[in-house]
Amino acid sequence: MTTVVLADDEALLRKALAALLPLEGEITVLAEAADGEAAVQATQRHRPDVLVIDLEMPGVDGLGAVSEIRRALPDQAILMLTRHARPGVLRKALKLGVQGFVSKSAEPAHIASVIRTLHEGKRWVDPDVSALAVVDDCPLTDREIDVLRATGDGYSVADIATQLHLAQGTVRNYLSNAMQKTQTRTRHAAARYAREHDWL
């Protein structure tokens, strides 16, 4: 029997998976979470064999939740569901140690089979997702991507500095570099440009 925690802000999809996965055999859904924060709490409380988490959620997103979970449970098996995976996001998720990626449009039977694969200690990346991961035309460094992502979420330089444990001057330097590389005049324009080019 494989135990899972399901984290997805789309209630319909989450409920459907919670109902369908056990029908695919030997899978028990221990808990559901509607956002990243709840996903962190549920995973720490239930310690599932596999956490199935959506990449894009309100508040703390999938990557933020995975980052927190990794600190508390470094060996947690994680399957990330994604609708439109950007290369930069995929690379970041892989660095965080996410073992599996599946498209949200996949059949429940396929998702169940990938959950079992991860429980056996193996990895799985759907071919359409992995094709995106290797497209690497992004000139930005990981830190520049981090500050642009936070900028795009509407945070001020001071907020970003606190959030990323950096000095405000360092944040400004990263933003300045990112603006040069994207040939934009403001940090918000740089963030928008990076999003449009699937770098964030």
N, C-alpha and C positions, 0 to 999 in steps of 0.2 A: 504494500500500500504506500502510495506517495502522497504526502500532505502538501497543500499549497495555501498561500495567502494571495488573494486577487486584489490588485489595486488599479482602479480605473475610474475617472470622473464621469464617464458615460454610463449612467445607471443601467440603461437598457442592455448594452454590451456586457457589462459586468455581471448582471443578473443572468443573462443568457449563458455566459461561460460557466457561472457557478452551478447552473442547472445541468448543462450539457457535459461538462468535463467528467463528472462521476459516471455518466452513462458510457463513457469511453473506457471504463474499467480501471479499477485499482487507484483511483484518485479521490482524495478527500479534501474538500475546501474547508479550511479551519476558520477563515475570517475574510471579510471584504473590507476594502478601504476606498473612500471616494476622493482622497487627495494624498499628496506626498507625506504630509505630517502623520496622517492616520496610518499610512503604509509603514512608516518607520515604527510607530507604536505597536501595530499589529504583528509585525515581523519580530520585534524584540520580545513581545509577550508570548507568541505562539511557536517561534522557532520552526517554521515550516521547512520541509525538504527543499522546496523551490518557491521563490517569490516571483509571481507573475505581475509585472508592473508596466503601466502605460508610460510612454516617454513624455507626453505633453499633458500636464495637469495644472490646475490653478494653484497659486501659492507656491509651495515647494514642488518643483517639477520632478519627473522621474530621475533625472541625473542627480539633483540635490538630495533626493531621498536615498538613492543608492549610495551616494557619498557618505551620508550619515550612518546608514546600515553597515557599510563596510568597516567603519571605525569600531562599531560595537560587535559585529559578527563578521570577521574577515573571511570566513569560509562559506558564507551564505551563497547558495546557488541562486542565480537571478536570470530570469527570462524577460527580456524587454519587448513589449509590443509597440509597433510603430506604424504610423500611417504614411508619413513622408519623411523618411530618415535623411537628414543632411549629413554630408561627409564629416564635417567638423564634430557634430554631435555623436556620430558613430565612433569616431576615433576616441573621443573623450570617454564614452561608455566602455569601450574596450580597455582603455587605460585604467578605468575604475574596476575592471575585472568582471564585467557582465559576460556571462558564458553563452547566452543565447539571444538571438534576434529573430523575431517572426513578424510578418506583416499582420496588421489588425484584420485584414480581409481574409486571413487563412481559415480553413475549415477547422471546427473544434477538434476533429479527429487528428489533424496534423499538429495542432497546438498540444494536444494530450501526448502525442508521440514524442514531441520535442521536450516536454516536461519530463517524461521518463528518461530520455537521453541525458538530460542535465543531471537528473537524480543519480544516474550511473557514473557521474563524474566526467562526462564527455561535453563537448561544445557543439553548438549548432548555430549557423547563420544562414537564413534563407538566401538563395542565390540572388534574388532581386535586390535584397538589402546589401549583400556583400559587394555587388557591382558598384553600388553608390560609394561604399566605404573606400574603394581604391582610387576614386576620382579625386586627386589631390592637387588642385590648382590654387590653394589658399596661401597667400603670402604672409598671413598673420601668425604670430606666435600664439601659444596656448594662453598666455597671460593677456595678450591683446584681445583675444577672443573673449576671455572672461570679463574684462572691463567693458567691452562693447555689448556683451549680452546683458550685463547689469544696467548699462546706459539705456539699452532698448526697453528694459523693464521700468524705466523712469526714475532710477535712483540718481541722487546727486553724487558729486565727486567724494564728498565726505562720507556718504552712505556706502559707496563702493569701497572706499578705503577700509572702513570698519568691517564690511562684509568679507572682504578678501584678505584682511589682516595685512594691509599695505599702508605705507605713508601716502598722504594726499599728493605729494609731489611725484611719487612713483606712478600713481594712477594717472596723473596728468601727462607724464612722459609716455606711458603706454597709449593713452588716447591720442596724443600728438603723433606718435609713430603710425597708429592705425589710420589717422586722418591723411597722413602723407601717402601711405600705401594704397588707400582707397581714392586718393585725389579728391577729398571732400573738404568743406570749410568748417563743418561743425561735428561734434562727436555724435549727435543724433543722426546726421546725414551719413556718417561713417557706419553707424550701427545698421541703418536702413540698407545701405549699399551691401554690407556684409550678409545681411539676411536675404536680400534679393539674389545674392550669388551662392546661397546655401552654405555659407561658411560658419554660421553660428549654430 
